[in-house]
Amino acid sequence: MSNKHDKDQRRKKKLREREEGKKRRTAIIRDGEKRIVIQQGNTKGYDIEMIRDFLDHLLLELRVQHYENQKLLKTLGSTDDLNTAMKVTEDVSEKLAMQFVAYQKKYQAVLLAANVIDGNNATEAESKGVMTAVLQGMQAKRDAQIGHMEALQDLFKEALHCARLPFGIDKDGTPIQAEVVHSVRELADHAYVADLPTYEELLPLFSDHVFATEEGVKALREHDRSAVIAAANDAYERPLVLYGADLIDQQKKEGKTSVKSVVFPVGSFSELQFIIAAIAKFVGVPSTDGGPWKDL
């Protein structure tokens, strides 16, 4: 008897620890080599798993009801027998049904009300007319709701991610929370890259260029990202850095006077643009749009 009691207690303890672990929220703040771990107590925070399940369950029920209503409307258009029409709602997509059952078992809850047509003291034709009108109205409503839910998926994902982390103030008075860092350098680079001619647009003009060949493309794909790519032309004293300007800045900060580089000769501004486009496609964000050599 004692052994059974001990086993039950151990099992209950493991279940408690598992549930508490779901709610425990941890954040790691890095300050150079220093790592600070912040953990919020189990009594704090949202039940992330339940919220996620609720949102997924709600969208699933919307889709199931929309599916059933659509089939019912279609059947009502071809028969006057309401009983026959209602039977079609029993045939639900197997995949949707399996997902629905999973939530039912876990939470034993339904999130949407059923629509019931009270046909007392009404003719079959009147009942059919009311049912059709109700279903059409519900379809328009559910269509809009499904669209709103789908449009908000990124927001839900962001909110659930943030809710997993503890929120508070550190010893210096700085708020502790999830952050999205917007790099000005990266945004500026991507902004002008979007305006550049693409590799595919310029390829017909440079079909005999090395970067139009399989070997040239392979070389770009395998380029050592710690090496600068530059262009050279006799009209200009210094090469033009096409990729890796940030590497040069980093080397300077570290007091170094040299950096690995690969230099390609260019004969025209259009060829320069082609090389930049190839870098953008196969290597990474280029460091220039070629503007400094636009008179080439």
N, C-alpha and C positions, 0 to 999 in steps of 0.2 A: 504493500500500500504506500509505504514511504517512497519507494523508488518511482512509482507512478506519479506521486505528488511532486517529487523533485523534477521529473521530466517535464511535467506541465508547467512548472514555474520557470524552467529554463527556456521552454518554448515561448511562453508569454514574454519573457525578458527579451528574447531575440526579436520578437514581433514589435515590441515597443521601441527597441533600438533602431530597427529598420524604419519605422514610421518617423521617429525623431530625426533620423539621418536625412530623410527626404526634405525636412523643413530646415535643417541646418544650412546656413548660408556662409560662405567663406569668400574673402577677397584677398588677393596678394598684391601689395604695393611695393614696387621696386624703386629704390633710391640708390643708383649706382650699383654697387655690389650688395647693398643691404636689402633684405627682403622682410617686409612686415606683413604678418598674417593677421587678418581681422576676421573674427567669427562672431556672428550674431546668434543669440540664444535660441533655443528651440521654441520658446513661447512667442517669438517675434516672426513677422513675415507671413506672406500668403502661402497657401498650399498650391504650389505651382502645377503639380501633376493634375490636381482636380480642376484648376482653371483651364488648363490646356484641354483636358478631356471634355469639359463643359462646352468650350467653344467648338471643338471638333464634332462633338455629339450634336450640337445645335445645327451646325451646317449640314451634317449628315441627315438629320430629320427633315430639314427644309428640302433637301434634294429628294428624299424618299417621298415626302408628301407631294412635291411637285410632279414627280414621276407617276405616282398613283392618280393624281388629279387629271393629268394629261391623258392617261389611258382611259379614264372614266369619261372624260369629255368626248373623246373620239368615239367611244362605244355609244354614248347617248345620242350621237349624231346619226347612228345607224340602226337604233332599236328604240321601241317605246316601252320595252319591258325593263323596269327599274331593277328588278332582282337579277336579271341577266347582266345588266350593266355593272351592278355592284360587285359581282363575282370576279370581274377582271382585276379589281384592286388587290385580290389575293395573290396574284402572280407578280411578285416583286423580284428585281434583279438579285440573283443569288449572292453576288459580291456585297451589295448594299445591305442585304438581310443579315449576312454574317457579321458585318461591322456593327449593325444595329443591335444584334443579340449580345455582342461583346459588352457594349455599354449597359444593356439591360441587366446582365448578370452582375456587373461591377457596381452599379449605382441603383438599380431597381427604380428608375425614374424615366418619365416621358416628358419632353420639353415643349411639345406643341399640342394644342387642343384639337380634338377631332371635330369635324363638322357634321352635325346631325340634322337631317331634314325631317321635320315633324309633319307628316302627311295626313294627320287627323282632319276629317271634314273637308278634305281636298280631293280633287279628281287626280287620276294618274297623269293626265296632261299638265295640270297645274303644278303637280309635284315635280315633274320633269322640267318644266320651265323655270321653276324656282331653283332647282338643283343646278341646272345649267348656268343660270345667272350667278349663283353663289360661287360655283367652281371657276367661272371666268374671272370674277372679281378676285378670288383667292390666288389664281395663277398670276395675275398681274402683280398682286401684292408680293407673292413669294418670289417671283422673278426679280423684283427690285431688291428684296431682302437678301437673296442669294448673291446678287451683284455687289451689294454693300459689304456683305461678309467677306466675299472674295477680295474686294478692293482693300479691305482692312487687314489682310493676312500679314503683311509686312509690319504693320503697327502692332498687331498681337504678338508677333515673333519678337519684336524689339522690347515690348513691355514685359513679356515673360522672361526674356534674358536679363533685363534690368532687375526684375523682382527677385531673381535668384541671388543677387548680390546684396550684401548688407549696406545700409545707408546710414551715414552719421558724419561726425566731425572728428578729424584727427587732432593730435596734440597741438598742431600749429594753427588750428582753426580752419583748415581746408576741408571742404565737403568731400566725402568719400562716396562715389557713385559710379555707375557705368558711364563711359565716355566714348564718343566718336571723334577721332582726331582728323581734322581736315588739313592736309598738307598744302600750303599755298603753292609750293614748288610743283608738286604733282598736278594740282588742278590747273596751274598756268601752262605746264607742259602739255597736258592732255587737251587744253583749249586750242592751242595752235596746231597740234597734231591733227585735230578734227578737220581743220581747214586745208590740210596738205593734200595734194593729189595722191591717190592710193597706188599701191604697187601694181594692182591689176589694171588701173587706168594707164599707167606709163609703160607697162610691159610690152605692148605692141611696138613701141618706139625703140625699145632696147632689147629686142629678142636675141641679139648676139652678145649681150653684156654677160660678164661672168656671173652676176647675180640673177641671171635668167636661166642659168644652168643648174642641174641637179647638184653638182659639186659645190657651186657657189652658195646655193641655198643651204646645203648641209653645213658648210663652213660657218654661215651666219647662225644657224640653229645651235651649233656647238661652240659658239664664241665664248671665250672666258670673260664672264661679266666683271672681272676685276681689271680688265684692260680697256683702255680708251680707244675709240674708233675715230679717226680724223681723215680729212680730205686735204689734198695738196694740189696746188697749181702755181706755175711760175709767175703768174701775175700778182700773187700775194706772198708776202715775205714769210708769214707764219701759217701753219696748217689751221684748218677750221675744225674744231671739235664737233663731231656729229653725235657721239654717244659717250657718256661717262664724265661730263663736266663736274658732276658731284664728286667723282673719284679724285679729280685734281684738287678740288677744295679740301677734301678730307686729307689728302697727302700733305697739303700746305699746313693744315692745322697740326698735323703730327710732326712737322718740321722736316719732312722729306722733300728732296729736290727732283725726284724723278718718278715716273709712273709708267707701267707697261702700256704700250700703244700699238695699234695697227693703222697704217696710213695708206689710203687709196688715192691714186692720182685721178683727177677729174678734168675733163676737157670743156665742159659747158655747164651752164646753170641747170639745164634740163637733166643732164646726167647726175648732177649733184642731188637734184630732187628725187631721182630714181633711187639713188643709193640711200637717201634718207628714208624713203618709203619702204625700201627693203629692210632697213634697220627696224623701222616701226613694226613691220609685220613679223619678222623672224627673231629679233633680238630683244627689243624693249623700247621704252619711250626715248626718242632721240633728244639731244640737247639743243637743237637749233632747227629752224625752218629753212635754213640756207640764206636768210635775208642779208647777212653781212656780205655775201658774194653774189647778190642779185644782178650785178653788172657783168658777171663773168661771161 
